[in-house]
């Protein structure tokens, strides 16, 4: 069986998961957020930069059609309303 890493997987390999989780815990980035964790939102935004969708609907369709995001922590179908909610309600200005 051939082993290969997808483009999102290659990009995410540069970000150490324990270090990312420590930063999220230190800044309380997941404190009042529902729907996605900070890691899941990060993976979706990395994927969005790669596929350059026309909008949330095309991003949703692309995410749900590709089976390559199971291992980076996207285990269920993604809804565009959840992406919209996560992007609008997550704190992005952190006092670090």
C-alpha positions in Angstrom: 0.0 0.0 0.0 1.3 3.4 -1.0 1.6 6.1 1.7 1.4 9.7 0.8 0.6 12.9 2.6 -2.0 15.3 1.2 -1.3 19.0 0.7 -3.3 20.1 3.8 -1.4 17.4 5.8 1.9 18.6 4.6 1.1 22.2 5.6 -0.3 21.1 9.0 2.8 19.0 9.7 4.8 22.3 10.3 2.5 23.2 13.2 3.2 21.1 16.2 -0.1 19.9 17.7 1.0 20.0 21.4 2.3 23.6 21.0 -0.9 24.7 19.2 -3.0 23.2 22.0 -0.9 24.9 24.6 -1.3 28.3 23.0 -5.1 27.7 22.7 -5.2 26.7 26.4 -3.1 29.7 27.5 -5.2 32.2 25.6 -8.6 30.6 26.3 -9.3 30.6 22.6 -12.0 27.9 23.0 -13.7 29.5 26.0 -17.1 30.6 24.7 -17.0 29.0 21.3 -19.3 26.2 20.1 -19.4 24.2 16.9 -15.7 24.0 16.2 -12.6 23.8 18.3 -9.7 26.1 17.5 -7.8 23.3 15.8 -10.8 22.4 13.6 -11.3 26.0 12.5 -7.5 26.3 11.8 -7.6 23.1 9.7 -10.6 24.4 7.7 -9.0 27.8 7.2 -5.8 26.2 5.9 -7.8 24.1 3.5 -9.7 27.2 2.4 -6.4 28.9 1.5 -5.4 25.9 -0.6 -8.7 25.4 -2.6 -9.6 29.1 -2.8 -13.4 28.7 -2.8 -15.8 31.3 -4.2 -17.8 31.4 -0.9 -18.9 29.3 2.1 -21.1 27.1 0.0 -18.3 26.0 -2.3 -16.0 25.6 0.8 -18.7 23.4 2.4 -19.1 21.3 -0.7 -15.3 20.9 -1.1 -14.8 19.9 2.5 -17.6 17.4 2.5 -16.5 15.9 -0.9 -12.9 15.4 0.1 -12.1 12.5 2.4 -8.7 13.8 3.2 -9.5 15.7 6.4 -10.4 12.9 8.7 -7.0 12.5 10.2 -6.5 16.3 10.8 -9.6 16.2 13.1 -12.5 17.0 10.8 -14.7 13.9 11.4 -18.1 15.0 10.4 -19.8 16.9 7.6 -19.1 20.7 7.8 -22.0 23.1 7.6 -21.5 26.6 6.2 -23.5 28.1 9.1 -21.0 26.6 11.5 -18.1 28.0 9.6 -19.7 31.4 9.5 -20.5 31.3 13.2 -16.9 30.2 14.1 -15.3 32.9 12.0 -17.5 35.7 13.3 -17.6 34.8 17.0 -14.1 33.5 17.8 -11.8 36.0 19.4 -8.9 36.7 17.0 -7.2 39.5 18.9 -5.3 37.8 21.7 -3.3 39.6 24.4 -0.2 37.5 24.1 
